[in-house]
Structure formats: structure tokens, C-alpha cells
Amino acid sequence: GSVVPSSAASVAVQSGAGAPSITSQPAPQSVNAGATASFSVGVSGTRAPTYQWYRNGVLIPGATGWNYQAQSSGTYTLQVGISCGSAFSNPISVTIYTAIPANTSATANGPLTFCAGNSVTLSVPSVAASYQWKKNGVSITGAVSSSYVANSTGNYSCVLSNPCNTVTTAAVPVTVNPAPTAGISASGPLTFCSGSSVTLNATTGAGYS
């Protein structure tokens, strides 16, 4: 799902002595908007190392302190160095969530009433960490993405969740009509002499041509 900036995520580094090396690695975290994620990295090898932080593999200008206030989602790494060399931490993933709007709704890419053999795609915004589509209030096995292809009659809704909250969309009614069939009946014999006739009647359908 989509992620947006929140308050700072604090990443702390501890120094030891000797050649630079990372002795303990941070773990990924997901936090709600307004919360703070704290990370730590153990460093040995020098009492006066240099630090450089990276986000998504790109150097962050000015991020050269022993900690960094992460204000947006992404993958962060830390480079610790001295004159004889440097070491990189494992990357850590920072994911910041905001509350899913209560009025989130499902939309359709076409008519909601159609004939058997056709379908309609229902979609919700990609703002959640997880999705579950339901038909008539019952979870649809495997329907766990932000869209679902409906091809049978029912009322469809989607449950969107992330660490902040859970929202269920209003039900979208889908009506699938049976495929048309054609039948003919005759009012009399189908074999007769010239000058006579037989009346043919449609036995199914609401319109005729």
C-alpha cells in the first residue's frame, strides 16, 4: 500500500573501539503516523568514526551525525568510517502508515448489471497494508488485492486494514443476468401443401427480431 511521511523515526548508533565494523544490525519497523520508530546499530572499531546515512541507496546530504531523524518511508543504510576503511549496516525498512479514510469506497470499471460470461472489476485505493474482498458478507478466498473481478450476482465489499485502522467499504451490488436462449414452437405441421402456412412462435426471450 501507499505510505506517507510522519513524525521522525530515530536511529541511534553506539561506538566501540578498533577498526570499524557493524556489531549489531537494526530491524525493520512499521509505525503509525505520529509515532516514532527507534533503531540502533552497534559499531566497534573507533571512538571517533564518521557517519553517512543513505535512503534508498542515495546519499542524504548533511546526514552525517551518529543518529538520523527519518521523516519518510524508505530503506535506510548507515556507512561508518575512519581513515583506514568503512563499514555499512544492513538496510532497514521504515514504513509509516496513516489512517485509512472512513469514506473509502469501491469503484467499478463498467456496468454493474450484465449478462453471464461477462465481468466487472471492482477496485479500492491502494492505501492499506492488507485487503479482503467479501461477497454477501463472506470472505472470498484469495481475494486479497486492491481489486477484484466479479462475475456472479452478489453484494461486494472490501475490508482495508493497516496498523492504524480498519475500514470496510459500502457494498456494491452486482447483478448477472442469465445468458439469452432461443426457442421456437410451431402451431401446426411443418410439412404442408403450397398455399397453406404454419405459425412459428418464440418460446423464450423478452424481445424478438
SULHU-V448396 format. One line per field, one symbol per residue. ss: DSSP state (h for helix, s for strand, l for the rest). psi: psi as a letter, one per 30 degrees, with the letter a starting at -180 (. if undefined). A space follows every 10 residues. Layout:
BEGIN
ss->???
psi->???
END
This chain:
BEGIN
ss->llllllllss ssssllllll ssssllllss sslllllsss ssssllllls sssssllssl lllllllsss lllsssssss ssllssssll lsssssslll llllllssll llssslllls ssslllllls sssssllssl llllllssss lllsssssss sllllsssll lsssssslll lllsssllll llllllllls sslllllll
psi->lkllkalkkk jkkkkblakk lkfkllkllk llkflkkklk kkklfkfill kkkkkhgkkj kfiglflkjk gllakklkkk laffalkklk kkkkkkllkk kfgklklkga kfkllkfalk kkklkiglfl kjkkkhfkkj kfigaglkjk glkljklkjk klfelkkklk kjkkkjkkkk lkkklkfakf kllkfalkkk kkfllflk.
END
